[in-house]
Amino acid sequence: MDIKKLKAFFYLGAFYLLISFLLRIVFIFHPITTSSFGFFESIGVILLGMINDIFIFSIASVFLVIYFLFLSNSKYDKPWGYIIFGLLLAFALYIAFVPNNIFKQYGGSVAEIALIFVGLKTILFGLLLFVPNQRVRFRNILYFITLFLYVFLIIQNAVSEYFFWNEFGVRYNFIAVDYLIYTNEVIGNIMESYPVVPLFSVMIAIAILVTIFIYNRTKSELLTLPNFVQKMIFVATYIVLFGLSLFVIGQIKKIHYQNTFSEEIKSNGLEKFYTAFNTKSLDYVQFYPSMGEAQAQTEFLKQFSPSELRRPVVSDHPELRKNVVLISIESLSADFMSHYGNQNNVTPFLDSLATKSMMFTNMYATGNRTVRGLEALTLCIPPTAGESVVKRIDNKNKFTTGSVFKSKDYQVKYLYGGDSYFDNMKDFFGGNNYDIVDRAAFKPNEITFANIWGVSDEDMAEKAVETMNKEAKAGKAFFNHWMTVSNHRPFTYPDGRIDIPGTAKSRDGGVKYTDYSIKKFFEMAKKQDWYKNTIFVIVSDHCASSAGKTELPMDKYRIPAMIFSEGLIEAKQVNTLMSQIDLMPTLFGLMNFNYESQFLGQDIFKPNYQPRAYIATYQDLGLIKNNILTIISPTKKVKQYDLKLQKNDISANFNPYFDEIPRTQIDEKLKNETIATYESTSLWLKNKKLDKTVSK
C-alpha cells in the first residue's frame, strides 16, 4: 500500500503531538504546579511524554483505520449495494416504528439517538449508491467531517485537560469519569463558570482551519482506493502497531518520578482517563483531607467495642435460625410512601406492610446508584471515592452478609431478573460465594413480560418462590437477596395489573407495579411451609433522583426500610438516625448471631451506637450527625451545613425535607470524624483489610 495513502494519519498525529507538547509546557509553568523543574528534567519529561503520545495516538487511530477500511466502490455494485441499503433502511424502520424495540426499552433519548445515527447512515449510503456521478463529492464531504471530528476532539480534550489541571493539578482521574456520570450537573457548572459560547466558537474556528489544511493536502488520496489485498496488508500492519503500542505504553508506565507533577506531566490524559475508568477508584490521601493512617483508624474504631476492625459480636441469647429474604427495591425514594407524605397511593402494599413491621423511619442510602446500595447491604461499609466496590477489579473474597450466613451453614443466593453481568453483579456476587439466579435461569414459558432491564418483577417473584421451595426441601436455612428491576426507566410492565397502564411509562407506574409484584410475592410465600420461619427485610437501594440545591441534598438519600416476620419481629417504628450499612448488622443482632465482624456498620440497638449516617456521590463524601452535614471533597475541601427540618404537614419522624444552611464555623470534632471514616475505609479496602480471610 502506497505510504501516501496514510497522509491523514501523519498530519493528524503531528497535530496531536503539537497540541500535547504545548499542553505540557503550559502545565510546567502553570501556577498550580508548585514544583520547580531543571532544564534536563523538563526535557526528559517532555520527550518521554511525547513518545507515550505517539503510541497513544496509534491506538486512538483505530476509528480512522475502520473508516479507511470501509472506503470502497465495490460495495455499491449490484446486488450488494441494494442489499446493504435495504438492511440499513429496515434497521431504521425497526427503530422508528417497532414498539418496545431494544432501543426504546432503554428509555430516555436512546431510541432517538439511534434513529438519527442509523437514519443518517442510510441517507448517506443511499446518496452514494443512487447518485454515482456525485460519489466523489459526497465522499469528500464525509471525509472532511471525519477529519473535523478528530481535530475538534484533539482540541476539546486539550482544553478539558487544561481546566482539569487548573482545578486539581493532575491529569484525568476518576473525577473526570464522574463528570460523565453527572452530565447535567457538570454542564450546568461549566455554563456558570466559563465563557462557553466564545470558548467553543474559537475551538470550532481553529478546528475548521486545521481541518481545511489537512483536507487540502490529503483529499487527492481518495481518488484511487486501495484494493482488498492492500487493505489486508494495512490492517495486519496496524494490528502489529497496536500490539507494539500497548507494550510500549505499559513499559513507560513503569517509569516513575518522585516528583508528582513530573509524573503527571509525563502521563497522557486519554490513557489516564482509561485507567481511571477501569480502576474506578480515587486515591484518598492525594485528594481528600487526611489525618494520617494510624490516627484515622484509631479515631474511627472508637465507636466499636472492642475498638478493633475484626471484633467478636456475642449475644446473650440463643441464635434464631430463620430463613432470611432481603428485597432491595430499585429507586424507591422514601417520599413515594404515604408515611413520608406521598398522596398518590403508589405503594399501598408496602404502606400496609410497614404498619406490621419494624420500620426504620430515619435511614439514609449511602449513594445514588444500585451498585452503591448493593455495596452497603452486602459489605456494610461507608461509600468511598470513586465507583462502588461492586464494579472494581478487587471485589472478591470480601467479608459480606453472605459470608456470615455461610458460616452458619445457610444457602446463599442473589436473585436478579436481569442479566447479572450488568453492573458487574455476577462477578461481585459470584466472587463472594453467592449462587446466582438471574434471567438466564428462566425458561421462555416462565416470562410473561420483559424489557431491556430483565423479566418483570412479578415473574421474578414466582421464580423466587420456586427457588425458595427447592431450598426448603434441601433441609437447610436460606438467605436470598432479591434485587428488583421494574422501577427503572422506561417503566414498562404488563397491563391490567395496576390502575396505571404500562404504556404510560411513568415513574409512579413503575413504583406501583413493583409494589404490586411484592404483594404477589407475599401472597405466594404465605402458602409455603417456610413462610412462618422466614424474616423479610425490605429496603430501597437508592432514591429515584440525586439532583438538588446542594452537593448532597438530604431528601435524595432518605429511603424506607423494614423488617417483617409474623410472630417474631415486633411491629414498631424505629426513629433512630441510621445508615443503610447498619441494616444487616442490626438484623444479625435481632437474630442473636455470634460471629467475628469486619462490618463498619453497626447494630443500632447496641448501647454504644451513636446515631449517624453516611451519604455520598462518587466524589463528595458526607457524614450526617448532630443535625450537621459534613462534606469532604477533592482538593481537600471541607464544608458543613446545619440541618433544619422544613415545616410541612409531614410527621417530624418521616419528614425527609431539610434546609441545608452553610456553617461559617467548622465543627472540628465532626470534621475529624468524617475524615477518619473515609480515610480508614479507603485504606482498609486498598490494603485488603476487609477481605474475609484477613487475620487479626
N, C-alpha and C positions, 0 to 999 in steps of 0.2 A: 504493500500500500504506500502510495506517494506520501512522503513526510509533510508535503504542503497541505494535505487534507487535514492535518492536525493543527493548522494555524490558530484556530479558535481556542484550542486548549492552551497554547503557548501565550496568546495575548491575555486571556482571562487569568491564567496562572501568574503572569507578570504583574497584572493589575492587583491581584490578591496579595502578592508578596510586597508590592509597593505600599499598599494600604496597611498591611501588617507591620511593616518596617516603621512607617510614620507613627502608628499607634504605640509601638514600643518606645519610640523617642518621647512621645507625649507622656507615657507612663513614668519614664525615668525622671522627667523634670516636673511632674505633677506635684502640687503642694502636699497631697496626702501621702506621697512616697517619702517617708521620713528618713530612710537610709541614704547614705551617700555612696556613690559608685566610682571606683577608679576607672581610668581610661580602658585598661586592658580587660577589666571585669565587664565593663559595658559592652566592649566589642565581643567578648566571649558569649555573653548572654544573648546578644542580638544575633550573632552567627548561628548559635545552637537553635535559637528560636526560629530562624528563617529556614534552617534545614528541616526542622519539625513542620513548618508551614508547607514546604514543598510536598511532603508526603501526606499531610492532611488534605491539601488541595487535590492530590491524586485520588484519594478516597471520595472526596466530595464531588468529584467529576463524574461519578457513576451515572447520574441522571443525564448528563450531557452525552455520555457514551451510549446510553439507551436511546436517546434522541437520534443520534447519528446512525445507530444500528438499524433503526426502523425507517430511515430515509430510503425510499425505493420507488421506482417507476413500475416495476413488475406487479406490485400488489394491486395496481389499478387495472391490470389487464383482465379480460373476461376469462373465466367467470368469477375469479377471486375478488375483484373489486366490488361486484354486486353482492356477493355473499357476505363480505365484511361489512358493507354498508347496511345490508339487511339485518345483520346481527346487532350492529350499533343502534339502528332505528328501533328494533324490537326491544332492546335493553332500555332505551329512553322511554318508550311507551309503557314498559313494565313499571318503571319508576313513577311515571306520571299518573297512570290510571289503575294499576292493580291495587286494590285496597289492602291495607295491612301487610304491604310487602316488607322485605327485610330492612329497607332504609326508613320506612315510615314507623317501623316498630321501635327504632331508636328514639323517636320523638325529636322535639326541637326543630332545628333547621337542616338536619342531616339529609332528609329527602330532597329539599330544595337545592342544597349544595350539590348533591349527587346528580340531580337532573340538569343543573347548569353545566356541570363538567361534561357529562355524557352527551348532553344536547349540543354543546359547542363542538365537541369532538365529532359528532355525527354530521353537523353542518359543514365543518371544515373538510372532513373526508369527502362529503358529497360534492363540495365545490371542486376539489382536486380531481374527483372521479368524472364528474359530468361536464366540466369546463376545461378540457385538457390543454387548450391553447393558452390558458391563463395559469397553468400549473406552476410555472417557474415563479410568476409574480406572487401567487398565494404562498408558495413555499418560502420565498424570501421574506414575506411578512411574518410568517410563523418563526422563521429563523431569527429575525430581528427581535421578536417578542421573547424568544428563548434567551438570547444574549442579554436583553434588557433585564430579565428576571435574575439572571446570575449576577450581573453587575450591581443591580439595586440591592440584592441580598448581601453582597460583599460590603457595600457602603452602609446598609442598615445595621449589619452586625457590628461593624466598627463603631458606629455611633452608639449603639446599645452597650457595647463593651466600655466605651468611654464613660457613659453615665453610670454604669455599674461600678466601675473603678472609682468614679467620683464620689460614690456613696459608701462603698465598702472597702476600697483599697485592695481588691483582689479580682482575679478573673471570675468567670461564671462559677457558681456553685449551686447548691440545691435551692437557694433563694430565687435564682433565675428560673429554675424548673417550677417553683412555687408561683412565680408570676404568670406562667402559662395556665396554672390551675385556677387562679383567682383573676381571670382575664378582665371581668367587668370592673372590679375594684382597682386593678392596676391601670387600666386605660383611663379611668376617672382621675386617678392620682397624676398620671402623666399629663392629662389635659389641663389640670390645675397648676402643675409645677413648671411646665416648659412651653415655649412658643411653638406649639406643634405644627401649625399651618406653615409658618415661614420655614421651619426646620425641614419639613417634608418637601416643601416646594424646592428648596435648594438641593436636597438629596435627589429628587426626581430629575431636576435640571442637569445635575452632574452625571447622573446615570444615563440620561439620554445622550449627552455629548460623548461619553465614553463608549456607549453602545454604537453610536454612529461611526466613531473612529474604528472600532473593531470590525463592524459590519462591512464598511467600505473596503477593508483590507482582506476580507476573507470570503465575501459572498461569491466570488468567481469560482471557488472550490465546489460550489453546489451545482455547477452547470453539468459536470460529469460525476455520477455517483459510483462508488466502488461496487464491484460485483460480490457475489456470495463468498467466494474464496478469500478475497481481500478483507471482507468483514470478519471472517472467522480468524484470520491472522491477527487482525486488530483486536478482537475480543480476547484471544489467547494471550496476546502481549499485555493487554490491560489486566487480565487476571493475575499474571505474574507480578506486574507492578503493584497491584492491590495487595497481594500477599507480602511483597517486599516492604510496602508502606506500613502494614500492620507490624511487621517485625521491627523496623527501624524506629517507629513511634514508641513501641514497647521498650526498646533499648534506651531511647532518650529519656523516657520517664524514670529510668533507674539512676539518672544523673541528677544529684541533688545539690543545692546550695544551702549553706547555713543561714544565709540572709533570706527571709521570707519573701521580700519584694523581688529579689533576683529570681527566686523560684517561680513566682507568679508571672513575671515579665517574660521569662523563658518559655512559659507554657503557651498553649494555643487555646483560645476561648471556646472554639467549637468542640475540641477534644475534652476540655474541662466540663462543658455542658453535658456531653455524652456520658462522661464518668459520673457526674452528679446524678444524672437521670437513672443510671444503673445502681449506684450505691445507695441512693435515696436517703442519705443522712447528711447532717451538717455538724462540723466539729464544734462542740460546745465551747471549749476553752478559748478558741480563736475568736468566736463571735459574741459570746454572752458574758455577762459579769460573772466573775469567779472568785471563790474564797479559798481555793486550794483543795485538792482531793481529800486529804485527811480531815480537815476541818469541816468540809461539806458533809462527809459521811457521818462524822460524829454528831453534827447538828441534826441531820435528817433522822438518824436512828434513835434519837432521844425519845421519839413518840412510841417506840415499841418496848415491850417488856418480855424478855431481856432486850437490851439495846444492841442487837446483833442482826445482821442481814439474814442469816439462817438461824431460825429460832424454833423451839418447840411450842406447839399450840396444844394445850391439855385441857380436857373437860372433866368436871367432877361427876358427870352423869354418863350413863351408858350410851354408846353410839346408836343413832337411829339409822338402820339400813333400809332406806327408802329409795325407790326409783326417783330420778330427777329429770324433768324435761325443761330445758331452758329455751324459751322462744324469744329471739331477738327480732323486733319488728322494724322493718325498713322505714326510716324517715318519719317516725311518729313523734312529732313535737308534743310537748305537754299540752299546749293550747288547742290541740284537736279534741281533747276530752272535756266533757261537760264540767268536771270538777275544777278545771282551770279556766272556766269562763266561756267555753265554746257553746254556742246556741244552735248549731246546725245539726245536732244529733247524728254525728258521723261515726261515733264509737258506742252504740247502745249496749253491745255485749260487754265490752271492756269496762264501761261505766258501771254496769251491774256487777261484774266480777270483782271490781275494786272494792265494793262495799262488803264483800265476803272474804277479802284478802288482807294480808298485812301489806298496806300500801305505803310506799316511801314517797312522801309528797314533795321532798326537797332535794331531789337528786339531779346532778349535772353530768351530762356526757363529756367525755374528755376531748372530743373533736367533732368534726362535721363531715366525716366520710365513714362508710360502712367498715372499712378496714381498721379505722381507729376504734370504733366500737367493739369490733371483734378482738382487737388487741386488749382493750380494757377488761372485757369479760373473760378472756382466756388467760392472759398473763397477769392481770390485776396490777398493772404498773402505770404510773403517770405517763402522759404523752411526752415524746422527745422531739427535738428539732429535726425536721426532715419528714420522710414518709413513715407510715406505720411499720412496725417490725414485721407485720404480716407480709409486706411486699419487699422486704430486704433479703439479701442473699443469705445472711446469717440469721435465719429464722427458725432453725430446727433445734430439737433436743432442749427446749426451754422447760422451765418449771411452770406448769399450767394447771388450770382447773381439772383438765382431763387427766393429768398425771396424778393428782390427788385421788380422783375416783379410781384410776387404775391400781393405785397402791392398796385400795380396798377391794380389789378383785371385781370391779364393775366392768360391764361392757360400755365402751365409749364410742360415740358416733357423732359425726357432723352431718346434718341434713340440709340440703340446699336445692331448690327447684331449678336452678340454672346450671350452667356448665361450671364446675368448681375450678376450672383453670382460670376463670375470670378473677381478677384482683389477686391472683396468686394463692387463692384459698386452698387449692389441692396441695400445693407444695408446702404450705404452712401447716395445715391440719394433718396431712399425711406424714409430714416430717416430725410431728409431735404425737404420733401414735394414735390418732383418731382414725377409725374406719369412716369412709365417706359414702354417703348415699346422695347422689345428685341426679341430674336429668338423664344421664346415661343408664340409670337403673330402671327407667320407665319403659314398659312395653308400649307400642303405639296405641293399643286399645285402652291404656290407662290415662291417656292425655285427652282431656275434653277441651282444653284451651291452653294456648301457649303464645308468648310473644318473644321478642329478642332477649329478654332477661331470663326466660325459663318458663316452666309449666306454671299454671295458675296456683295460687295458694291453696285452693280447695283440693286440687289434685295432689299437692304435696301433703296436705292434711291426711288424705286417705293413705298415701304411701307411708306417712309417719306412723299411723295406727297399725298398718300392716307390719312395718318394721318392728314396732314395739311388741306386737303379738308374738313374733318369732323370737324376740329376745326373752320374753317372759317364759316361753316354752323351754328355753335353754336352761332355765333354773337359776340364772344369775341376775343380780340387780343391774339396772342400766342407767346410764347418763347420756341423754341425747340433746344436742344443741341444734335447734332448728332456726335457720335464718330465712325470713320471708322475702318475697321479691315483688309482689304485685303493686305495692305502694311506691311505684317508680315510674317516671316518665317512660312511655307515653300514657300510663294509667289506663290500659286496656284490660278488659276482663269479660267473661261471658255475660250475656244479657240475661235478664229475668231473675237475677239473684237479689239485687237491691233496687231501691227506687231511683237510682241514678244510672241511666243506660251506659254501657261500656263504650259506646260511640262518642259520648260526651268528652272523654279523655280529660277529666277534671281531677285535680288533686283530692278534692272531697270524695269523689267516687273511688279513687284508689284506696283512701283510708277506710272508707265504709266497706268496701269489698274485702279488704284484709280483716276487718273486724268480723264480717260475716263468716269468713273462712275459719277464723279461730273459734268462733262459736260452733261451727260444724265439727271442727276437730274435737271440741269438748263433748259435744253430743255423741260422737262415735266413741270417744275414750270412756265415757261413763258406762258404756255397755260392756267394757272389758274387765276381766278379773283383776288386772294390775292397777286399775284406776285408784282404788282406795289406799293403795300402798305407794302412791306417787306424789311427789311435790312438784308443783308447776311454778316456774319462775318466768315472769313476763316483763320485758324491758325493751325500750327503744334502743336502736344502735346510735342514732343521732337525730338532730332536728331536720325539718324539711328545707330550711334555708339557713344561711350563715351571715348574710349581709346585714349591717346595722350602722348606727351612727358612730360607734367606737370600734376599736380593734377586736374586742371580744364582747359583743352585746349579750347580756345575761340571758335574755329570753330565748336566744338562739341556741342555748345549750341545756335548757331545762327539759327534762324528759320524765315520762311516767315509768314507774316500776312497781311490781307487786309480787308477793309470794303467796301461793294458794295451795291448800291441801285440806280437804274436808275432814274435820275432826282432829286435825293435828296442828295446823298453824292458826293461831288466834287472829281473828279479824279485827284489825285496828289501824289507825293512821299513825305513822311514824314521821314526825315533822323535823327530825334532826337533819341538818345540812350534811350531805354526803356526796361522794363521788361514785361514778359508775364502777370504778375499780374496787369499791367496798362491797358490792352486792354479793359476789360469790364467797368471799371470806365471811360475810355475815350469815349466808346460808349454811356454811360449814359449821359456824357457831351454833345455829339453831339445830343442826343435826348432831351436835356434840362430837364432832370429828376430832380425833387426836392425830396430829401429823406434824412433820417438820416443814415449816413455811419459809418460802422465799418471796411471798407476795409483799408488795408495797402498799396494797390496800389493806383495810382493817375490818374486823368485826365491830360494827358501830355500837353494839350493846356491851362491849367491854368497858370497864370503868376508866381505863386510861385513854379512851378515844377522845380526841379533840376535834370537834366539827370543822371541816374544811372541804374544799372541792378543787379539782384541777380542770382547767379548760384551756384549749389551745387551738391555733391554726398550725400550719406547717412551720411557722417561724415565731409567732407570738405565743409565749408560754405564760399561763396565768394561774394565780392562786387566789381562791375566794376564802376569806377568813375574817371574822370580827367585823362584818359589814364593810370590808375593804377589798377591792380587787387590785392585786399587784400583778403587773405585766412586765416581763423582761423580754427584750427583743435584740436582734442583731445590732452590731456596733455598740454593744454593751449598754443599751438604753434601759432605763427603769422608769415605769410610770405607775401611779396609783390613783384609784378612783374611790371616793366614798359612795356607797350604795344606798340609795334612798328609795324605799318602796313607793311606787306610784299609787296615787289614790284612784280607786275604781270600785266597781261592785263585786269584785272577786274576793273571796275569803283570803285573809293575810297568809295563811298556810299554803295556799295554792297560787297566789298571785305571782306570775313569772316576770312581771314588768318592773324594772328599776331605772331610775335616773342615775347615770354614772357621772359623778361630779369630780372633776380633776382636783387632786390634792396639791396644795402648794408646798406642804411639808411631808417628806417621805417618812413613813413608819419604818425605822431601821430594822426592828425585830422581824416584821413581816417580809421586808425585802430580803433579809438574810435567810429566812425560812424558804422563800421562793427559790433563791439561788441554790441553797443546799439541796432542795428537792430535785431540781432539774439537772444540776451538775452531777449529783450522785447517781441518778438513774442513767444518765448518758454514759458515765464512766463504767458502771456495772454492766451495761449492755455491751459496750466496746470491749471490755475485758472478760466477757463471758461469765460474769459472776451470777447471772440469772439463769444459767443453764441448770438443768435438774441434776446433773451429776457433780456439780461443784461441791467441793468439800468445805468444811467449816474453816 
